[in-house]
Amino acid sequence: MVYKLSNLTRQEIEAMFTLDELKQTRYFREVAEEAKVQGKLEGKLEGKLEGKLEGKLEGKLETVPLLLQLGLTVEQIAANLAVDIEAVRKVAETSVNETPSE
């Protein structure tokens, strides 16, 4: 029977069967479960990658106050760390406001 359906579009197959009928098939349940598992894995990997990137950025930004003390400009720091200049400016402003006056 599958060979008869191989050339039909999803819409044509859905027109032949009701959605409830399709959902009751073993094939549909297995495909749905596989999609669910794959979606979870992709989400997990995406979350891990995003976390790593955020951690790397945070580490770079932690060096901004020291680099400013060494005499580098905001532009030089952003270019050398490959970080958005606005992020460096924000950290620079914060570090200036937090520096105790001598």
C-alpha positions as CSV (number, residue, x, y, z in Angstrom):
1,M,0.0,0.0,0.0
2,V,2.9,2.4,0.8
3,Y,4.0,2.4,-2.9
4,K,0.6,3.8,-3.8
5,L,1.1,6.8,-1.5
6,S,4.7,7.6,-2.4
7,N,3.9,10.1,-5.1
8,L,1.1,11.9,-3.1
9,T,1.6,15.1,-1.3
10,R,0.9,15.4,2.4
11,Q,-2.3,17.3,1.6
12,E,-3.5,14.6,-0.7
13,I,-2.9,11.9,1.9
14,E,-4.6,14.0,4.6
15,A,-7.6,14.4,2.2
16,M,-7.8,10.6,1.9
17,F,-7.7,10.0,5.6
18,T,-8.9,12.0,8.6
19,L,-6.2,13.4,10.9
20,D,-7.5,11.2,13.7
21,E,-7.1,8.1,11.4
22,L,-3.5,9.1,10.6
23,K,-2.6,9.7,14.2
24,Q,-3.8,6.2,15.1
25,T,-1.3,4.5,12.8
26,R,1.9,3.0,14.3
27,Y,3.9,4.8,11.6
28,F,2.6,8.2,12.6
29,R,3.3,7.6,16.3
30,E,6.8,6.4,15.6
31,V,7.6,9.4,13.4
32,A,6.1,11.8,15.9
33,E,8.2,10.3,18.7
34,E,11.4,10.5,16.6
35,A,10.7,14.1,15.8
36,K,10.1,14.8,19.5
37,V,13.4,13.2,20.5
38,Q,15.3,14.9,17.7
39,G,13.8,18.3,18.7
40,K,14.9,17.8,22.3
41,L,18.4,16.9,21.2
42,E,18.7,19.9,18.9
43,G,17.4,22.2,21.6
44,K,19.8,20.8,24.1
45,L,22.8,21.2,21.8
46,E,21.7,24.8,20.9
47,G,21.4,25.6,24.6
48,K,24.9,24.3,25.3
49,L,26.4,26.2,22.5
50,E,24.7,29.4,23.5
51,G,25.9,28.9,27.1
52,K,29.5,28.4,25.9
53,L,29.4,31.5,23.7
54,E,27.9,33.6,26.5
55,G,30.6,32.3,28.9
56,K,33.4,33.2,26.4
57,L,32.0,36.7,25.9
58,E,31.7,37.2,29.7
59,G,35.3,36.1,30.1
60,K,36.5,38.6,27.4
61,L,34.5,41.4,28.9
62,E,36.0,40.8,32.3
63,T,39.4,41.8,30.9
64,V,38.2,45.2,29.7
65,P,39.0,47.1,32.9
66,L,42.5,45.8,33.0
67,L,43.1,46.6,29.3
68,L,41.8,50.1,29.9
69,Q,44.3,50.5,32.7
70,L,47.0,49.4,30.4
71,G,46.1,52.3,28.1
72,L,44.2,50.6,25.3
73,T,41.2,52.4,23.9
74,V,37.7,51.0,23.8
75,E,38.0,50.6,20.0
76,Q,41.3,48.7,20.3
77,I,39.9,46.4,23.0
78,A,36.8,45.7,20.9
79,A,38.8,45.0,17.8
80,N,41.4,42.7,19.5
81,L,38.8,40.8,21.5
82,A,36.4,40.5,18.5
83,V,33.6,41.9,20.7
84,D,30.9,44.4,19.9
85,I,32.2,47.9,20.7
86,E,29.0,48.8,22.5
87,A,29.5,45.9,24.9
88,V,33.0,47.1,25.6
89,R,31.8,50.7,26.2
90,K,29.2,49.5,28.6
91,V,31.8,47.6,30.7
92,A,34.1,50.6,30.5
93,E,31.5,52.9,31.8
94,T,30.6,50.6,34.6
95,S,34.2,50.1,35.6
96,V,34.8,53.8,35.7
97,N,31.8,54.3,38.0
98,E,32.9,51.5,40.3
99,T,36.6,52.5,40.5
100,P,37.3,53.9,44.0
101,S,38.6,57.5,44.0
102,E,42.1,57.9,45.3
